[in-house]
Amino acid sequence: MKDSLTKLIEKTILLECSLPNTESDIDRTCITTLTVEDDCFKAENTKDLAKIIYEGILYYSYDEFQLKGSNHQKMFLKAFNNKFKYNYSASELAKRKLGIYGESLLYAILKHFYKTDTLISRGYFYDIQKKTEVTGYDAFHLIQRKDNIELWFGETKFYEDCKSAINSVFKSIEKAISDEYLVNTNFTTILQHKGDIVDKTSKLYSILDKWDKCIIESLEKELIDNDISLIYPVLVTYNSISETYTDSIKLAVEHIKENFSHISFDKISIEFSIFFIFLPIEDVKATKETIIKWIDTKEPLMS
């Protein structure tokens, strides 16, 4: 990402605390795996947050090689015309319901705070015939730690109501963290896009290249044998419920505990971790409306 966007993220999105947090007496969610913490962020200025999301769409849509030496403004406009189901003549309500706002924000947060590298740009997952994105995770990121590979395949909800956002997450979370969804729905698609992987020297690319040239009896076993684990961050952005920041965080954690403590992840073979990223903001609707205005008027990107 360009320096101006990085600096805007540093100024605007601040890590308030991680959970469990003894000072505010908030535990991690009952779903979060014990090896990780939930992270709680604050947005100092919602207009700047809108700018981060708007600008981030470019990097969410294309990899660094596509952007290198290209006209970023033209590439940005092309993304809406060719990659996303953005209808300039649609109603404000229809535009607000698009998932791109949360997906762009998730990309920016993972890239900046968690130092992930994009495995394949999410914009590649577009079905030209259906004119829609291929169903799958909201992020495709990669971290290689020595010989171990972490696939960060996340989910994001950007709703006005916190409880509605969380309910939507849990409609599909057990399905998302399963061998069937990881391997057959997403890894098979990634294999088809092997040539689009940014780092051709990575261990993952070598593994995919091998799989592409051989008959693999069990992709699940291959993932285990190659020490590939799944990290599943869930970004929930929603309206604050009071001026007290901890109240908005407690609401989310308690709603998960009261309604989803029964959830189990027994359909996945590989090592996995799941954690939440909470970002309560002042006004979700107004933030989306600002972004929509910039998209519709083709607001120039920052230099």
Secondary structure, DSSP 8 states (H G I E B T S, - for coil): --HHHHHHHHHHEEEEEEESBTTTTB---SSS-TTS-EEEEEES-HHHHHHHHHHHHHHHHS-HHHHTTS-HHHHHHHIIIIIS---TTS-HHHHHT-SHHHHHHHHHHHHHHS--EESS-GGG-EETTTTEE-SS-S--EEEEETTEEEEE--EEEE-SSHHHHHHHHHTTHHHHSSHIIIIIIIIHHHHHTGGG-S-TTSHHHHHHHHHHHS--S-HHHHHHHTTEEEEEEEEEEEE-SSS-HHHHHHHHHHHHHHHHTT----S--S-EEEEEEEEEES-HHHHHHHHHHHHHTT-----
